[in-house]
Amino acid sequence: MLRVDQVSHTFRSPQGVVPVLDGINMTVDKGEMVALLGSSGSGKSTLLNLMAGLMKPDQGSIWIAGTDIVRLGENKLAEFRRQHIGFIFQAYELMSNLTVRENVELPLVFMGMRPALRRKKAEALLEQVGLAGKAGLFPSQLSGGQQQRVSIARSLVTEPSVIFADEPTGNLDTETEEEILAIIQRLNQQMQTTFIIVTHEAEVADQMQKVITLKNGRLIRETTNEPLNELEMEKGEAL
């Protein structure tokens, strides 16, 4: 579903050219939950921005749903992002002057969907993330965890091929972090939407199906987490 081929990228600074990514190769299957793990400066956020089409690499190709997005012009790329890519941000990035439901509807407004259908889709997703009774509130009236639930609903409303999440639990306490991860995992299973999550926390990465570890701009490790067996799941439910 997603393939990165020989992607390299540099930044230019007053001190000269700074290498950020060096020959990254990776593949992600449909419906996978993948963690991009690494410390600050490892290149994980840059890789996320490149895969999301927010930047273009110096070299290499990035294939999403059969399209090399590196070759797309700005207009085609913007259209592709609207149809195929969803975002979840660490700081939620909600519109403060819009209600919860209107925030979730916003991507559908840009797609030209009729108001009645927009409302129906937004309300269905708000129910799935446990905010059915909050649709008419404004973001300032919600807790941080609730705002992130709105962000998750918004990211899914266009039924994208892949959702990119940049430190989605970074602003949350441990209990709320676990709630948000549980919601993401449940929606991933229900909708078979691919999630790629940037994190510096091993505890978050351990809950993903695949972990891709970056260091100094290079992919140094790719591991697959074993799913819980039935006995482990029963133990977890009993806690």
PAPA-784539 format. One line per 10 residues: number of its first residue (from 1); their letters; for each residue x, y, z of C-alpha. Coordinates in nm, 3 decimals, padded with zeros to 5 digits, m for minus. Example, Ala and Ser with C-alpha at 12.3 -4.5 7.8 and 13.67 -1.06 7.14 Angstrom:
<recs>
1) AS) 01.230:m00.450:00.780 ~ 01.367:m00.106:00.714
</recs>
This chain:
<recs>
1) MLRVDQVSHT) 00.000:00.000:00.000 ~ 00.293:00.231:00.076 ~ 00.649:00.195:m00.048 ~ 00.951:00.419:00.005 ~ 01.238:00.361:m00.241 ~ 01.587:00.503:m00.184 ~ 01.463:00.828:m00.030 ~ 01.728:01.077:00.075 ~ 01.686:01.435:00.190 ~ 01.898:01.727:00.305
11) FRSPQGVVPV) 01.836:02.067:00.461 ~ 02.033:02.377:00.377 ~ 02.155:02.596:00.661 ~ 02.399:02.887:00.694 ~ 02.660:02.629:00.786 ~ 02.599:02.431:00.466 ~ 02.405:02.122:00.357 ~ 02.284:01.901:00.641 ~ 02.195:01.538:00.555 ~ 01.867:01.430:00.719
21) LDGINMTVDK) 01.771:01.103:00.551 ~ 02.000:00.862:00.370 ~ 01.866:00.595:00.135 ~ 01.547:00.496:00.320 ~ 01.365:00.185:00.194 ~ 01.046:00.058:00.358 ~ 00.710:m00.097:00.277 ~ 00.380:m00.087:00.463 ~ 00.089:m00.321:00.390 ~ m00.276:m00.221:00.384
31) GEMVALLGSS) m00.424:m00.209:00.734 ~ m00.089:m00.219:00.917 ~ m00.014:m00.009:01.223 ~ 00.346:00.107:01.198 ~ 00.560:00.306:01.440 ~ 00.844:00.528:01.323 ~ 01.066:00.522:01.630 ~ 01.369:00.736:01.700 ~ 01.515:01.007:01.917 ~ 01.502:01.378:01.835
41) GSGKSTLLNL) 01.701:01.444:01.518 ~ 01.674:01.088:01.388 ~ 01.479:01.200:01.079 ~ 01.145:01.039:01.165 ~ 00.934:01.357:01.138 ~ 01.102:01.450:00.810 ~ 01.024:01.104:00.673 ~ 00.662:01.142:00.785 ~ 00.633:01.480:00.610 ~ 00.781:01.335:00.291
51) MAGLMKPDQG) 00.544:01.036:00.292 ~ 00.250:01.269:00.357 ~ 00.343:01.480:00.054 ~ 00.415:01.792:00.260 ~ 00.774:01.797:00.132 ~ 00.958:01.645:m00.163 ~ 01.275:01.437:m00.119 ~ 01.603:01.522:m00.289 ~ 01.593:01.177:m00.444 ~ 01.387:00.860:m00.437
61) SIWIAGTDIV) 01.021:00.773:m00.483 ~ 00.725:00.733:m00.249 ~ 00.436:00.516:m00.365 ~ 00.093:00.536:m00.201 ~ m00.203:00.337:m00.339 ~ m00.016:00.283:m00.667 ~ 00.089:00.647:m00.721 ~ 00.440:00.791:m00.693 ~ 00.353:01.113:m00.512 ~ 00.702:01.258:m00.571
71) RLGENKLAEF) 00.615:01.296:m00.941 ~ 00.286:01.479:m00.882 ~ 00.254:01.853:m00.940 ~ 00.121:02.074:m00.661 ~ m00.244:02.067:m00.771 ~ m00.251:01.691:m00.829 ~ m00.067:01.635:m00.503 ~ m00.318:01.846:m00.306 ~ m00.604:01.650:m00.463 ~ m00.431:01.320:m00.384
81) RRQHIGFIFQ) m00.381:01.420:m00.019 ~ m00.749:01.511:00.016 ~ m00.854:01.170:m00.115 ~ m00.594:00.936:00.030 ~ m00.421:01.088:00.335 ~ m00.538:01.174:00.686 ~ m00.345:01.353:00.963 ~ m00.340:01.339:01.341 ~ m00.128:01.608:01.509 ~ 00.027:01.625:01.854
91) AYELMSNLTV) m00.133:01.966:01.918 ~ m00.474:01.858:01.773 ~ m00.486:02.155:01.528 ~ m00.862:02.206:01.565 ~ m01.037:02.524:01.447 ~ m01.136:02.707:01.765 ~ m01.427:02.891:01.601 ~ m01.589:02.570:01.472 ~ m01.788:02.317:01.672 ~ m01.666:01.963:01.721
101) RENVELPLVF) m01.889:01.835:01.440 ~ m01.786:02.118:01.208 ~ m01.418:02.038:01.270 ~ m01.475:01.677:01.170 ~ m01.674:01.785:00.863 ~ m01.406:02.028:00.742 ~ m01.217:01.789:00.506 ~ m01.550:01.699:00.345 ~ m01.624:02.068:00.285 ~ m01.307:02.091:00.078
111) MGMRPALRRK) m01.420:01.784:m00.117 ~ m01.752:01.948:m00.199 ~ m01.974:01.698:m00.019 ~ m02.337:01.793:00.048 ~ m02.406:01.928:00.403 ~ m02.652:01.653:00.501 ~ m02.408:01.376:00.410 ~ m02.118:01.560:00.577 ~ m02.314:01.583:00.899 ~ m02.413:01.216:00.888
121) KAEALLEQVG) m02.054:01.097:00.837 ~ m01.916:01.329:01.106 ~ m02.174:01.226:01.365 ~ m02.113:00.856:01.295 ~ m01.740:00.896:01.356 ~ m01.790:01.106:01.668 ~ m02.000:00.822:01.805 ~ m01.721:00.575:01.726 ~ m01.467:00.780:01.924 ~ m01.705:00.826:02.219
131) LAGKAGLFPS) m01.803:01.190:02.161 ~ m02.161:01.155:02.037 ~ m02.285:01.402:02.298 ~ m02.014:01.663:02.231 ~ m02.087:01.748:01.865 ~ m02.217:02.099:01.939 ~ m01.936:02.202:02.175 ~ m01.626:02.401:02.084 ~ m01.270:02.266:02.123 ~ m01.202:02.492:02.424
141) QLSGGQQQRV) m01.480:02.310:02.610 ~ m01.306:01.973:02.575 ~ m01.016:01.807:02.755 ~ m00.693:01.732:02.569 ~ m00.789:01.368:02.526 ~ m01.130:01.463:02.390 ~ m00.973:01.708:02.145 ~ m00.745:01.433:02.018 ~ m01.051:01.211:01.968 ~ m01.198:01.486:01.748
151) SIARSLVTEP) m00.871:01.495:01.554 ~ m00.888:01.117:01.504 ~ m01.248:01.139:01.379 ~ m01.149:01.420:01.140 ~ m00.859:01.216:01.002 ~ m01.090:00.925:00.919 ~ m01.387:01.115:00.776 ~ m01.262:01.101:00.415 ~ m01.189:00.725:00.445 ~ m00.821:00.775:00.352
161) SVIFADEPTG) m00.576:00.506:00.241 ~ m00.331:00.599:00.516 ~ m00.326:00.815:00.829 ~ m00.005:00.982:00.944 ~ 00.012:01.065:01.314 ~ 00.293:01.283:01.453 ~ 00.339:01.209:01.825 ~ m00.041:01.181:01.872 ~ m00.012:01.112:02.245 ~ 00.276:01.349:02.318
171) NLDTETEEEI) 00.059:01.604:02.503 ~ m00.140:01.350:02.704 ~ m00.100:01.185:03.043 ~ m00.041:00.810:03.062 ~ m00.402:00.710:03.121 ~ m00.534:00.927:02.837 ~ m00.253:00.805:02.610 ~ m00.368:00.447:02.664 ~ m00.727:00.545:02.585 ~ m00.626:00.717:02.260
181) LAIIQRLNQQ) m00.409:00.424:02.149 ~ m00.694:00.184:02.224 ~ m00.929:00.394:02.006 ~ m00.676:00.398:01.721 ~ m00.627:00.022:01.744 ~ m01.002:m00.043:01.745 ~ m01.064:00.181:01.445 ~ m00.771:00.023:01.263 ~ m00.927:m00.320:01.308 ~ m01.277:m00.204:01.215
191) MQTTFIIVTH) m01.188:00.007:00.912 ~ m00.860:m00.157:00.800 ~ m00.705:00.188:00.763 ~ m00.326:00.202:00.762 ~ m00.171:00.406:01.046 ~ 00.189:00.532:01.051 ~ 00.272:00.686:01.387 ~ 00.583:00.888:01.473 ~ 00.693:00.841:01.832 ~ 01.000:00.856:02.052
201) EAEVADQMQK) 00.833:00.633:02.314 ~ 00.912:00.261:02.309 ~ 00.591:00.199:02.506 ~ 00.385:00.338:02.218 ~ 00.589:00.155:01.953 ~ 00.540:m00.175:02.136 ~ 00.166:m00.153:02.065 ~ 00.214:m00.127:01.687 ~ 00.235:m00.422:01.449 ~ 00.561:m00.306:01.294
211) VITLKNGRLI) 00.836:m00.082:01.434 ~ 01.078:00.100:01.203 ~ 01.367:00.253:01.394 ~ 01.564:00.548:01.259 ~ 01.897:00.681:01.380 ~ 02.095:00.967:01.226 ~ 01.878:00.960:00.915 ~ 01.915:00.589:00.848 ~ 01.678:00.299:00.892 ~ 01.866:00.076:01.135
221) RETTNEPLNE) 01.602:m00.176:01.235 ~ 01.263:m00.311:01.130 ~ 01.083:m00.542:01.369 ~ 00.741:m00.704:01.391 ~ 00.563:m00.721:01.723 ~ 00.405:m01.055:01.804 ~ 00.027:m01.036:01.855 ~ m00.103:m01.132:02.199 ~ m00.206:m01.493:02.229 ~ m00.546:m01.585:02.374
231) LEMEKGEAL) m00.411:m01.642:02.727 ~ m00.235:m01.302:02.731 ~ m00.549:m01.130:02.605 ~ m00.757:m01.297:02.877 ~ m00.509:m01.179:03.139 ~ m00.523:m00.825:03.006 ~ m00.903:m00.821:03.011 ~ m00.899:m00.940:03.374 ~ m00.680:m00.648:03.490
</recs>
